[in-house]
Amino acid sequence: MVDARSPERLQSITEKSLFLDNPAADVVKGDGISVAPGGRLPDFEVRVAPVADVNPFTGWQPVREMPLDEVTG
């Protein structure tokens, strides 16, 4: 049984996605993303290395999705 006051019990993970319309944006795994402009601490962290899909026939690239995690507690 987990103690109600233990860090594991109070921790929560929120998952979101960030969509960028610039597939060449300089964002890598581990980057911090702040929600508020000028935020001092990052609210979210890029969870995986983002990859921009490319159509092999036309070279077109759609928006790029980056999974984010917010860990609190």
N, CA, C, O and CB atoms as a CASP TS submission, in Angstrom:
PFRMAT TS
TARGET T0000
AUTHOR 0000-0000-0000
METHOD Language model
MODEL 1
PARENT N/A
ATOM      1  N   MET     1       0.835  -1.164   0.000  1.00  0.00           N
ATOM      2  CA  MET     1       0.000   0.000   0.000  1.00  0.00           C
ATOM      3  C   MET     1       0.895   1.247   0.000  1.00  0.00           C
ATOM      4  O   MET     1       1.913   1.281   0.691  1.00  0.00           O
ATOM      5  CB  MET     1      -0.958  -0.013   1.214  1.00  0.00           C
ATOM      6  N   VAL     2       0.515   2.265  -0.771  1.00  0.00           N
ATOM      7  CA  VAL     2       1.281   3.508  -0.870  1.00  0.00           C
ATOM      8  C   VAL     2       0.776   4.495   0.166  1.00  0.00           C
ATOM      9  O   VAL     2      -0.425   4.738   0.281  1.00  0.00           O
ATOM     10  CB  VAL     2       1.183   4.113  -2.291  1.00  0.00           C
ATOM     11  N   ASP     3       1.714   5.063   0.918  1.00  0.00           N
ATOM     12  CA  ASP     3       1.360   6.079   1.914  1.00  0.00           C
ATOM     13  C   ASP     3       0.741   7.282   1.204  1.00  0.00           C
ATOM     14  O   ASP     3       1.248   7.717   0.170  1.00  0.00           O
ATOM     15  CB  ASP     3       2.612   6.512   2.745  1.00  0.00           C
ATOM     16  N   ALA     4      -0.350   7.823   1.749  1.00  0.00           N
ATOM     17  CA  ALA     4      -1.073   8.936   1.115  1.00  0.00           C
ATOM     18  C   ALA     4      -0.215  10.184   0.992  1.00  0.00           C
ATOM     19  O   ALA     4      -0.522  11.059   0.183  1.00  0.00           O
ATOM     20  CB  ALA     4      -2.329   9.261   1.903  1.00  0.00           C
ATOM     21  N   ARG     5       0.847  10.288   1.772  1.00  0.00           N
ATOM     22  CA  ARG     5       1.708  11.465   1.722  1.00  0.00           C
ATOM     23  C   ARG     5       2.957  11.237   0.890  1.00  0.00           C
ATOM     24  O   ARG     5       3.792  12.136   0.799  1.00  0.00           O
ATOM     25  CB  ARG     5       2.099  11.875   3.114  1.00  0.00           C
ATOM     26  N   SER     6       3.116  10.078   0.282  1.00  0.00           N
ATOM     27  CA  SER     6       4.333   9.773  -0.469  1.00  0.00           C
ATOM     28  C   SER     6       4.357  10.541  -1.798  1.00  0.00           C
ATOM     29  O   SER     6       3.302  10.836  -2.359  1.00  0.00           O
ATOM     30  CB  SER     6       4.441   8.253  -0.727  1.00  0.00           C
ATOM     31  N   PRO     7       5.562  10.866  -2.303  1.00  0.00           N
ATOM     32  CA  PRO     7       5.670  11.582  -3.579  1.00  0.00           C
ATOM     33  C   PRO     7       5.001  10.844  -4.738  1.00  0.00           C
ATOM     34  O   PRO     7       4.439  11.486  -5.625  1.00  0.00           O
ATOM     35  CB  PRO     7       7.125  11.817  -3.909  1.00  0.00           C
ATOM     36  N   GLU     8       5.049   9.515  -4.749  1.00  0.00           N
ATOM     37  CA  GLU     8       4.437   8.745  -5.821  1.00  0.00           C
ATOM     38  C   GLU     8       2.922   8.947  -5.855  1.00  0.00           C
ATOM     39  O   GLU     8       2.314   8.960  -6.925  1.00  0.00           O
ATOM     40  CB  GLU     8       4.767   7.263  -5.660  1.00  0.00           C
ATOM     41  N   ARG     9       2.334   9.102  -4.705  1.00  0.00           N
ATOM     42  CA  ARG     9       0.875   9.278  -4.633  1.00  0.00           C
ATOM     43  C   ARG     9       0.461  10.672  -5.102  1.00  0.00           C
ATOM     44  O   ARG     9      -0.633  10.832  -5.643  1.00  0.00           O
ATOM     45  CB  ARG     9       0.376   9.041  -3.197  1.00  0.00           C
ATOM     46  N   LEU    10       1.299  11.670  -4.910  1.00  0.00           N
ATOM     47  CA  LEU    10       0.971  13.046  -5.241  1.00  0.00           C
ATOM     48  C   LEU    10       1.399  13.435  -6.650  1.00  0.00           C
ATOM     49  O   LEU    10       1.030  14.508  -7.127  1.00  0.00           O
ATOM     50  CB  LEU    10       1.606  13.968  -4.250  1.00  0.00           C
ATOM     51  N   GLN    11       2.156  12.603  -7.311  1.00  0.00           N
ATOM     52  CA  GLN    11       2.656  12.927  -8.645  1.00  0.00           C
ATOM     53  C   GLN    11       1.574  12.725  -9.702  1.00  0.00           C
ATOM     54  O   GLN    11       0.790  11.779  -9.633  1.00  0.00           O
ATOM     55  CB  GLN    11       3.881  12.069  -8.977  1.00  0.00           C
ATOM     56  N   SER    12       1.543  13.627 -10.677  1.00  0.00           N
ATOM     57  CA  SER    12       0.630  13.440 -11.806  1.00  0.00           C
ATOM     58  C   SER    12       1.362  13.791 -13.090  1.00  0.00           C
ATOM     59  O   SER    12       2.251  14.643 -13.101  1.00  0.00           O
ATOM     60  CB  SER    12      -0.656  14.308 -11.645  1.00  0.00           C
ATOM     61  N   ILE    13       0.983  13.135 -14.157  1.00  0.00           N
ATOM     62  CA  ILE    13       1.580  13.369 -15.472  1.00  0.00           C
ATOM     63  C   ILE    13       0.468  13.784 -16.422  1.00  0.00           C
ATOM     64  O   ILE    13      -0.535  13.084 -16.560  1.00  0.00           O
ATOM     65  CB  ILE    13       2.331  12.094 -16.001  1.00  0.00           C
ATOM     66  N   THR    14       0.650  14.925 -17.075  1.00  0.00           N
ATOM     67  CA  THR    14      -0.305  15.416 -18.060  1.00  0.00           C
ATOM     68  C   THR    14       0.349  15.334 -19.427  1.00  0.00           C
ATOM     69  O   THR    14       1.478  15.792 -19.604  1.00  0.00           O
ATOM     70  CB  THR    14      -0.764  16.875 -17.739  1.00  0.00           C
ATOM     71  N   GLU    15      -0.344  14.759 -20.386  1.00  0.00           N
ATOM     72  CA  GLU    15       0.178  14.638 -21.747  1.00  0.00           C
ATOM     73  C   GLU    15      -0.581  15.567 -22.666  1.00  0.00           C
ATOM     74  O   GLU    15      -1.810  15.621 -22.627  1.00  0.00           O
ATOM     75  CB  GLU    15       0.083  13.185 -22.253  1.00  0.00           C
ATOM     76  N   LYS    16       0.146  16.301 -23.496  1.00  0.00           N
ATOM     77  CA  LYS    16      -0.434  17.186 -24.500  1.00  0.00           C
ATOM     78  C   LYS    16       0.394  17.052 -25.767  1.00  0.00           C
ATOM     79  O   LYS    16       1.427  16.381 -25.779  1.00  0.00           O
ATOM     80  CB  LYS    16      -0.479  18.673 -24.004  1.00  0.00           C
ATOM     81  N   SER    17      -0.067  17.696 -26.834  1.00  0.00           N
ATOM     82  CA  SER    17       0.699  17.735 -28.080  1.00  0.00           C
ATOM     83  C   SER    17       0.846  19.174 -28.525  1.00  0.00           C
ATOM     84  O   SER    17      -0.061  19.991 -28.364  1.00  0.00           O
ATOM     85  CB  SER    17       0.020  16.888 -29.186  1.00  0.00           C
ATOM     86  N   LEU    18       2.002  19.467 -29.086  1.00  0.00           N
ATOM     87  CA  LEU    18       2.279  20.762 -29.681  1.00  0.00           C
ATOM     88  C   LEU    18       2.366  20.550 -31.184  1.00  0.00           C
ATOM     89  O   LEU    18       3.090  19.667 -31.644  1.00  0.00           O
ATOM     90  CB  LEU    18       3.597  21.401 -29.106  1.00  0.00           C
ATOM     91  N   PHE    19       1.636  21.350 -31.954  1.00  0.00           N
ATOM     92  CA  PHE    19       1.661  21.241 -33.409  1.00  0.00           C
ATOM     93  C   PHE    19       2.340  22.476 -33.980  1.00  0.00           C
ATOM     94  O   PHE    19       1.902  23.600 -33.736  1.00  0.00           O
ATOM     95  CB  PHE    19       0.224  21.078 -33.989  1.00  0.00           C
ATOM     96  N   LEU    20       3.409  22.267 -34.738  1.00  0.00           N
ATOM     97  CA  LEU    20       4.141  23.361 -35.369  1.00  0.00           C
ATOM     98  C   LEU    20       3.935  23.309 -36.872  1.00  0.00           C
ATOM     99  O   LEU    20       4.040  22.250 -37.490  1.00  0.00           O
ATOM    100  CB  LEU    20       5.644  23.295 -35.024  1.00  0.00           C
ATOM    101  N   ASP    21       3.640  24.471 -37.457  1.00  0.00           N
ATOM    102  CA  ASP    21       3.457  24.492 -38.917  1.00  0.00           C
ATOM    103  C   ASP    21       4.785  24.657 -39.647  1.00  0.00           C
ATOM    104  O   ASP    21       4.812  24.621 -40.878  1.00  0.00           O
ATOM    105  CB  ASP    21       2.504  25.623 -39.317  1.00  0.00           C
ATOM    106  N   ASN    22       5.881  24.837 -38.926  1.00  0.00           N
ATOM    107  CA  ASN    22       7.208  24.907 -39.534  1.00  0.00           C
ATOM    108  C   ASN    22       7.937  23.603 -39.237  1.00  0.00           C
ATOM    109  O   ASN    22       8.430  23.423 -38.124  1.00  0.00           O
ATOM    110  CB  ASN    22       8.018  26.138 -39.001  1.00  0.00           C
ATOM    111  N   PRO    23       8.021  22.680 -40.211  1.00  0.00           N
ATOM    112  CA  PRO    23       8.663  21.388 -39.947  1.00  0.00           C
ATOM    113  C   PRO    23      10.149  21.502 -39.675  1.00  0.00           C
ATOM    114  O   PRO    23      10.752  20.549 -39.179  1.00  0.00           O
ATOM    115  CB  PRO    23       8.447  20.465 -41.106  1.00  0.00           C
ATOM    116  N   ALA    24      10.766  22.647 -39.986  1.00  0.00           N
ATOM    117  CA  ALA    24      12.201  22.827 -39.756  1.00  0.00           C
ATOM    118  C   ALA    24      12.495  23.512 -38.421  1.00  0.00           C
ATOM    119  O   ALA    24      13.643  23.867 -38.154  1.00  0.00           O
ATOM    120  CB  ALA    24      12.810  23.636 -40.889  1.00  0.00           C
ATOM    121  N   ALA    25      11.473  23.703 -37.576  1.00  0.00           N
ATOM    122  CA  ALA    25      11.673  24.375 -36.288  1.00  0.00           C
ATOM    123  C   ALA    25      12.690  23.610 -35.449  1.00  0.00           C
ATOM    124  O   ALA    25      12.721  22.380 -35.460  1.00  0.00           O
ATOM    125  CB  ALA    25      10.335  24.504 -35.522  1.00  0.00           C
ATOM    126  N   ASP    26      13.519  24.353 -34.725  1.00  0.00           N
ATOM    127  CA  ASP    26      14.588  23.766 -33.915  1.00  0.00           C
ATOM    128  C   ASP    26      14.039  23.330 -32.556  1.00  0.00           C
ATOM    129  O   ASP    26      14.192  24.032 -31.557  1.00  0.00           O
ATOM    130  CB  ASP    26      15.752  24.774 -33.730  1.00  0.00           C
ATOM    131  N   VAL    27      13.399  22.165 -32.535  1.00  0.00           N
ATOM    132  CA  VAL    27      12.853  21.592 -31.307  1.00  0.00           C
ATOM    133  C   VAL    27      13.361  20.160 -31.217  1.00  0.00           C
ATOM    134  O   VAL    27      13.227  19.389 -32.166  1.00  0.00           O
ATOM    135  CB  VAL    27      11.273  21.648 -31.283  1.00  0.00           C
ATOM    136  N   VAL    28      13.949  19.803 -30.065  1.00  0.00           N
ATOM    137  CA  VAL    28      14.501  18.463 -29.883  1.00  0.00           C
ATOM    138  C   VAL    28      13.969  17.853 -28.590  1.00  0.00           C
ATOM    139  O   VAL    28      13.409  18.552 -27.746  1.00  0.00           O
ATOM    140  CB  VAL    28      16.047  18.503 -29.866  1.00  0.00           C
ATOM    141  N   LYS    29      14.150  16.550 -28.447  1.00  0.00           N
ATOM    142  CA  LYS    29      13.730  15.833 -27.245  1.00  0.00           C
ATOM    143  C   LYS    29      14.401  16.470 -26.030  1.00  0.00           C
ATOM    144  O   LYS    29      15.599  16.754 -26.041  1.00  0.00           O
ATOM    145  CB  LYS    29      14.080  14.314 -27.344  1.00  0.00           C
ATOM    146  N   GLY    30      13.602  16.687 -24.980  1.00  0.00           N
ATOM    147  CA  GLY    30      14.127  17.262 -23.756  1.00  0.00           C
ATOM    148  C   GLY    30      13.957  18.770 -23.654  1.00  0.00           C
ATOM    149  O   GLY    30      14.154  19.335 -22.578  1.00  0.00           O
ATOM    150  N   ASP    31      13.592  19.441 -24.753  1.00  0.00           N
ATOM    151  CA  ASP    31      13.344  20.884 -24.708  1.00  0.00           C
ATOM    152  C   ASP    31      12.168  21.182 -23.791  1.00  0.00           C
ATOM    153  O   ASP    31      11.216  20.405 -23.713  1.00  0.00           O
ATOM    154  CB  ASP    31      13.075  21.442 -26.125  1.00  0.00           C
ATOM    155  N   GLY    32      12.242  22.308 -23.100  1.00  0.00           N
ATOM    156  CA  GLY    32      11.152  22.749 -22.251  1.00  0.00           C
ATOM    157  C   GLY    32      10.261  23.723 -23.005  1.00  0.00           C
ATOM    158  O   GLY    32      10.754  24.586 -23.731  1.00  0.00           O
ATOM    159  N   ILE    33       8.967  23.589 -22.838  1.00  0.00           N
ATOM    160  CA  ILE    33       7.988  24.454 -23.487  1.00  0.00           C
ATOM    161  C   ILE    33       7.194  25.175 -22.399  1.00  0.00           C
ATOM    162  O   ILE    33       6.574  24.530 -21.553  1.00  0.00           O
ATOM    163  CB  ILE    33       7.039  23.633 -24.431  1.00  0.00           C
ATOM    164  N   SER    34       7.209  26.518 -22.416  1.00  0.00           N
ATOM    165  CA  SER    34       6.446  27.310 -21.461  1.00  0.00           C
ATOM    166  C   SER    34       5.124  27.721 -22.078  1.00  0.00           C
ATOM    167  O   SER    34       5.069  28.092 -23.251  1.00  0.00           O
ATOM    168  CB  SER    34       7.242  28.548 -21.011  1.00  0.00           C
ATOM    169  N   VAL    35       4.072  27.658 -21.303  1.00  0.00           N
ATOM    170  CA  VAL    35       2.747  28.035 -21.779  1.00  0.00           C
ATOM    171  C   VAL    35       2.601  29.554 -21.794  1.00  0.00           C
ATOM    172  O   VAL    35       2.107  30.121 -22.768  1.00  0.00           O
ATOM    173  CB  VAL    35       1.655  27.399 -20.900  1.00  0.00           C
ATOM    174  N   ALA    36       3.024  30.206 -20.733  1.00  0.00           N
ATOM    175  CA  ALA    36       2.910  31.663 -20.642  1.00  0.00           C
ATOM    176  C   ALA    36       4.107  32.317 -21.327  1.00  0.00           C
ATOM    177  O   ALA    36       5.238  31.863 -21.157  1.00  0.00           O
ATOM    178  CB  ALA    36       2.815  32.120 -19.160  1.00  0.00           C
ATOM    179  N   PRO    37       3.870  33.377 -22.100  1.00  0.00           N
ATOM    180  CA  PRO    37       4.990  34.094 -22.711  1.00  0.00           C
ATOM    181  C   PRO    37       5.942  34.611 -21.631  1.00  0.00           C
ATOM    182  O   PRO    37       5.503  35.214 -20.652  1.00  0.00           O
ATOM    183  CB  PRO    37       4.476  35.265 -23.581  1.00  0.00           C
ATOM    184  N   GLY    38       7.225  34.380 -21.807  1.00  0.00           N
ATOM    185  CA  GLY    38       8.205  34.825 -20.829  1.00  0.00           C
ATOM    186  C   GLY    38       8.232  33.990 -19.568  1.00  0.00           C
ATOM    187  O   GLY    38       8.777  34.414 -18.548  1.00  0.00           O
ATOM    188  N   GLY    39       7.637  32.785 -19.630  1.00  0.00           N
ATOM    189  CA  GLY    39       7.619  31.914 -18.453  1.00  0.00           C
ATOM    190  C   GLY    39       9.027  31.554 -18.017  1.00  0.00           C
ATOM    191  O   GLY    39       9.887  31.274 -18.851  1.00  0.00           O
ATOM    192  N   ARG    40       9.265  31.560 -16.708  1.00  0.00           N
ATOM    193  CA  ARG    40      10.606  31.284 -16.193  1.00  0.00           C
ATOM    194  C   ARG    40      10.940  29.803 -16.229  1.00  0.00           C
ATOM    195  O   ARG    40      12.056  29.418 -16.577  1.00  0.00           O
ATOM    196  CB  ARG    40      10.738  31.798 -14.778  1.00  0.00           C
ATOM    197  N   LEU    41       9.981  28.987 -15.873  1.00  0.00           N
ATOM    198  CA  LEU    41      10.205  27.545 -15.850  1.00  0.00           C
ATOM    199  C   LEU    41       9.376  26.896 -16.939  1.00  0.00           C
ATOM    200  O   LEU    41       8.235  27.298 -17.165  1.00  0.00           O
ATOM    201  CB  LEU    41       9.857  26.946 -14.466  1.00  0.00           C
ATOM    202  N   PRO    42       9.925  25.899 -17.621  1.00  0.00           N
ATOM    203  CA  PRO    42       9.102  25.217 -18.625  1.00  0.00           C
ATOM    204  C   PRO    42       7.973  24.442 -17.964  1.00  0.00           C
ATOM    205  O   PRO    42       8.154  23.779 -16.943  1.00  0.00           O
ATOM    206  CB  PRO    42       9.960  24.270 -19.475  1.00  0.00           C
ATOM    207  N   ASP    43       6.804  24.549 -18.579  1.00  0.00           N
ATOM    208  CA  ASP    43       5.640  23.817 -18.079  1.00  0.00           C
ATOM    209  C   ASP    43       5.617  22.384 -18.593  1.00  0.00           C
ATOM    210  O   ASP    43       5.182  21.466 -17.898  1.00  0.00           O
ATOM    211  CB  ASP    43       4.354  24.530 -18.479  1.00  0.00           C
ATOM    212  N   PHE    44       6.094  22.210 -19.828  1.00  0.00           N
ATOM    213  CA  PHE    44       6.071  20.893 -20.468  1.00  0.00           C
ATOM    214  C   PHE    44       7.448  20.571 -21.022  1.00  0.00           C
ATOM    215  O   PHE    44       8.256  21.464 -21.275  1.00  0.00           O
ATOM    216  CB  PHE    44       5.008  20.840 -21.591  1.00  0.00           C
ATOM    217  N   GLU    45       7.703  19.277 -21.209  1.00  0.00           N
ATOM    218  CA  GLU    45       8.957  18.815 -21.805  1.00  0.00           C
ATOM    219  C   GLU    45       8.639  17.963 -23.025  1.00  0.00           C
ATOM    220  O   GLU    45       7.722  17.143 -23.001  1.00  0.00           O
ATOM    221  CB  GLU    45       9.808  18.011 -20.777  1.00  0.00           C
ATOM    222  N   VAL    46       9.412  18.166 -24.100  1.00  0.00           N
ATOM    223  CA  VAL    46       9.237  17.358 -25.308  1.00  0.00           C
ATOM    224  C   VAL    46       9.658  15.932 -24.963  1.00  0.00           C
ATOM    225  O   VAL    46      10.799  15.695 -24.567  1.00  0.00           O
ATOM    226  CB  VAL    46      10.076  17.931 -26.523  1.00  0.00           C
ATOM    227  N   ARG    47       8.736  14.989 -25.115  1.00  0.00           N
ATOM    228  CA  ARG    47       8.929  13.614 -24.653  1.00  0.00           C
ATOM    229  C   ARG    47       9.733  12.748 -25.619  1.00  0.00           C
ATOM    230  O   ARG    47      10.539  11.929 -25.177  1.00  0.00           O
ATOM    231  CB  ARG    47       7.598  12.976 -24.416  1.00  0.00           C
ATOM    232  N   VAL    48       9.536  12.907 -26.909  1.00  0.00           N
ATOM    233  CA  VAL    48      10.223  12.084 -27.904  1.00  0.00           C
ATOM    234  C   VAL    48      10.841  12.981 -28.965  1.00  0.00           C
ATOM    235  O   VAL    48      10.455  14.141 -29.112  1.00  0.00           O
ATOM    236  CB  VAL    48       9.250  11.065 -28.552  1.00  0.00           C
ATOM    237  N   ALA    49      11.798  12.441 -29.697  1.00  0.00           N
ATOM    238  CA  ALA    49      12.414  13.201 -30.777  1.00  0.00           C
ATOM    239  C   ALA    49      11.386  13.437 -31.878  1.00  0.00           C
ATOM    240  O   ALA    49      10.882  12.481 -32.468  1.00  0.00           O
ATOM    241  CB  ALA    49      13.658  12.463 -31.335  1.00  0.00           C
ATOM    242  N   PRO    50      11.064  14.722 -32.168  1.00  0.00           N
ATOM    243  CA  PRO    50      10.066  15.001 -33.194  1.00  0.00           C
ATOM    244  C   PRO    50      10.597  14.685 -34.589  1.00  0.00           C
ATOM    245  O   PRO    50      11.765  14.932 -34.893  1.00  0.00           O
ATOM    246  CB  PRO    50       9.627  16.460 -33.121  1.00  0.00           C
ATOM    247  N   VAL    51       9.737  14.144 -35.420  1.00  0.00           N
ATOM    248  CA  VAL    51      10.096  13.815 -36.800  1.00  0.00           C
ATOM    249  C   VAL    51       9.073  14.457 -37.720  1.00  0.00           C
ATOM    250  O   VAL    51       7.867  14.332 -37.508  1.00  0.00           O
ATOM    251  CB  VAL    51      10.161  12.265 -37.026  1.00  0.00           C
ATOM    252  N   ALA    52       9.561  15.143 -38.738  1.00  0.00           N
ATOM    253  CA  ALA    52       8.664  15.756 -39.708  1.00  0.00           C
ATOM    254  C   ALA    52       8.463  14.782 -40.865  1.00  0.00           C
ATOM    255  O   ALA    52       9.417  14.438 -41.563  1.00  0.00           O
ATOM    256  CB  ALA    52       9.228  17.121 -40.213  1.00  0.00           C
ATOM    257  N   ASP    53       7.222  14.336 -41.072  1.00  0.00           N
ATOM    258  CA  ASP    53       6.909  13.455 -42.185  1.00  0.00           C
ATOM    259  C   ASP    53       7.079  14.212 -43.499  1.00  0.00           C
ATOM    260  O   ASP    53       6.850  15.419 -43.573  1.00  0.00           O
ATOM    261  CB  ASP    53       5.474  12.894 -42.056  1.00  0.00           C
ATOM    262  N   VAL    54       7.484  13.478 -44.527  1.00  0.00           N
ATOM    263  CA  VAL    54       7.666  14.081 -45.849  1.00  0.00           C
ATOM    264  C   VAL    54       7.023  13.177 -46.890  1.00  0.00           C
ATOM    265  O   VAL    54       7.258  11.969 -46.903  1.00  0.00           O
ATOM    266  CB  VAL    54       9.179  14.306 -46.167  1.00  0.00           C
ATOM    267  N   ASN    55       6.204  13.770 -47.767  1.00  0.00           N
ATOM    268  CA  ASN    55       5.637  13.015 -48.880  1.00  0.00           C
ATOM    269  C   ASN    55       6.763  12.721 -49.858  1.00  0.00           C
ATOM    270  O   ASN    55       7.384  13.658 -50.359  1.00  0.00           O
ATOM    271  CB  ASN    55       4.466  13.800 -49.575  1.00  0.00           C
ATOM    272  N   PRO    56       7.053  11.448 -50.152  1.00  0.00           N
ATOM    273  CA  PRO    56       8.183  11.118 -51.016  1.00  0.00           C
ATOM    274  C   PRO    56       7.999  11.549 -52.473  1.00  0.00           C
ATOM    275  O   PRO    56       8.974  11.639 -53.219  1.00  0.00           O
ATOM    276  CB  PRO    56       8.427   9.645 -50.968  1.00  0.00           C
ATOM    277  N   PHE    57       6.777  11.811 -52.874  1.00  0.00           N
ATOM    278  CA  PHE    57       6.520  12.176 -54.270  1.00  0.00           C
ATOM    279  C   PHE    57       6.536  13.684 -54.494  1.00  0.00           C
ATOM    280  O   PHE    57       7.001  14.161 -55.529  1.00  0.00           O
ATOM    281  CB  PHE    57       5.186  11.614 -54.713  1.00  0.00           C
ATOM    282  N   THR    58       6.021  14.435 -53.510  1.00  0.00           N
ATOM    283  CA  THR    58       5.913  15.887 -53.701  1.00  0.00           C
ATOM    284  C   THR    58       6.847  16.693 -52.807  1.00  0.00           C
ATOM    285  O   THR    58       7.093  17.869 -53.077  1.00  0.00           O
ATOM    286  CB  THR    58       4.501  16.322 -53.451  1.00  0.00           C
ATOM    287  N   GLY    59       7.373  16.077 -51.740  1.00  0.00           N
ATOM    288  CA  GLY    59       8.216  16.789 -50.795  1.00  0.00           C
ATOM    289  C   GLY    59       7.424  17.601 -49.780  1.00  0.00           C
ATOM    290  O   GLY    59       8.013  18.276 -48.936  1.00  0.00           O
ATOM    291  N   TRP    60       6.096  17.546 -49.852  1.00  0.00           N
ATOM    292  CA  TRP    60       5.242  18.305 -48.942  1.00  0.00           C
ATOM    293  C   TRP    60       5.401  17.784 -47.522  1.00  0.00           C
ATOM    294  O   TRP    60       5.497  16.576 -47.306  1.00  0.00           O
ATOM    295  CB  TRP    60       3.768  18.226 -49.381  1.00  0.00           C
ATOM    296  N   GLN    61       5.430  18.693 -46.554  1.00  0.00           N
ATOM    297  CA  GLN    61       5.509  18.321 -45.147  1.00  0.00           C
ATOM    298  C   GLN    61       4.321  18.918 -44.399  1.00  0.00           C
ATOM    299  O   GLN    61       4.099  20.128 -44.449  1.00  0.00           O
ATOM    300  CB  GLN    61       6.848  18.795 -44.523  1.00  0.00           C
ATOM    301  N   PRO    62       3.561  18.078 -43.708  1.00  0.00           N
ATOM    302  CA  PRO    62       2.434  18.587 -42.912  1.00  0.00           C
ATOM    303  C   PRO    62       2.957  19.210 -41.615  1.00  0.00           C
ATOM    304  O   PRO    62       4.166  19.292 -41.398  1.00  0.00           O
ATOM    305  CB  PRO    62       1.416  17.446 -42.596  1.00  0.00           C
ATOM    306  N   VAL    63       2.051  19.638 -40.777  1.00  0.00           N
ATOM    307  CA  VAL    63       2.461  20.144 -39.469  1.00  0.00           C
ATOM    308  C   VAL    63       3.160  19.034 -38.699  1.00  0.00           C
ATOM    309  O   VAL    63       2.941  17.851 -38.956  1.00  0.00           O
ATOM    310  CB  VAL    63       1.242  20.683 -38.671  1.00  0.00           C
ATOM    311  N   ARG    64       3.991  19.423 -37.765  1.00  0.00           N
ATOM    312  CA  ARG    64       4.748  18.450 -36.988  1.00  0.00           C
ATOM    313  C   ARG    64       4.175  18.390 -35.581  1.00  0.00           C
ATOM    314  O   ARG    64       4.018  19.419 -34.923  1.00  0.00           O
ATOM    315  CB  ARG    64       6.260  18.810 -36.956  1.00  0.00           C
ATOM    316  N   GLU    65       3.862  17.181 -35.120  1.00  0.00           N
ATOM    317  CA  GLU    65       3.326  16.993 -33.769  1.00  0.00           C
ATOM    318  C   GLU    65       4.447  16.592 -32.838  1.00  0.00           C
ATOM    319  O   GLU    65       5.271  15.733 -33.154  1.00  0.00           O
ATOM    320  CB  GLU    65       2.203  15.929 -33.754  1.00  0.00           C
ATOM    321  N   MET    66       4.460  17.244 -31.663  1.00  0.00           N
ATOM    322  CA  MET    66       5.436  16.901 -30.633  1.00  0.00           C
ATOM    323  C   MET    66       4.703  16.539 -29.356  1.00  0.00           C
ATOM    324  O   MET    66       4.058  17.397 -28.755  1.00  0.00           O
ATOM    325  CB  MET    66       6.426  18.067 -30.386  1.00  0.00           C
ATOM    326  N   PRO    67       4.789  15.279 -28.927  1.00  0.00           N
ATOM    327  CA  PRO    67       4.172  14.882 -27.658  1.00  0.00           C
ATOM    328  C   PRO    67       4.890  15.555 -26.497  1.00  0.00           C
ATOM    329  O   PRO    67       6.120  15.572 -26.455  1.00  0.00           O
ATOM    330  CB  PRO    67       4.199  13.346 -27.489  1.00  0.00           C
ATOM    331  N   LEU    68       4.129  16.111 -25.551  1.00  0.00           N
ATOM    332  CA  LEU    68       4.674  16.800 -24.392  1.00  0.00           C
ATOM    333  C   LEU    68       4.196  16.132 -23.114  1.00  0.00           C
ATOM    334  O   LEU    68       3.114  15.547 -23.070  1.00  0.00           O
ATOM    335  CB  LEU    68       4.278  18.281 -24.405  1.00  0.00           C
ATOM    336  N   ASP    69       5.023  16.229 -22.067  1.00  0.00           N
ATOM    337  CA  ASP    69       4.660  15.743 -20.735  1.00  0.00           C
ATOM    338  C   ASP    69       4.810  16.870 -19.732  1.00  0.00           C
ATOM    339  O   ASP    69       5.741  17.671 -19.819  1.00  0.00           O
ATOM    340  CB  ASP    69       5.531  14.529 -20.325  1.00  0.00           C
ATOM    341  N   GLU    70       3.893  16.928 -18.782  1.00  0.00           N
ATOM    342  CA  GLU    70       4.017  17.817 -17.636  1.00  0.00           C
ATOM    343  C   GLU    70       3.958  16.931 -16.400  1.00  0.00           C
ATOM    344  O   GLU    70       2.966  16.236 -16.177  1.00  0.00           O
ATOM    345  CB  GLU    70       2.886  18.931 -17.619  1.00  0.00           C
ATOM    346  N   VAL    71       5.013  16.953 -15.600  1.00  0.00           N
ATOM    347  CA  VAL    71       5.056  16.151 -14.381  1.00  0.00           C
ATOM    348  C   VAL    71       4.993  17.099 -13.194  1.00  0.00           C
ATOM    349  O   VAL    71       5.811  18.010 -13.071  1.00  0.00           O
ATOM    350  CB  VAL    71       6.343  15.257 -14.324  1.00  0.00           C
ATOM    351  N   THR    72       4.038  16.884 -12.339  1.00  0.00           N
ATOM    352  CA  THR    72       3.918  17.697 -11.124  1.00  0.00           C
ATOM    353  C   THR    72       3.923  16.788  -9.915  1.00  0.00           C
ATOM    354  O   THR    72       3.521  15.627  -9.987  1.00  0.00           O
ATOM    355  CB  THR    72       2.631  18.563 -11.147  1.00  0.00           C
ATOM    356  N   GLY    73       4.381  17.328  -8.816  1.00  0.00           N
ATOM    357  CA  GLY    73       4.395  16.582  -7.563  1.00  0.00           C
ATOM    358  C   GLY    73       5.691  15.899  -7.274  1.00  0.00           C
ATOM    359  O   GLY    73       5.824  15.237  -6.244  1.00  0.00           O
TER
END
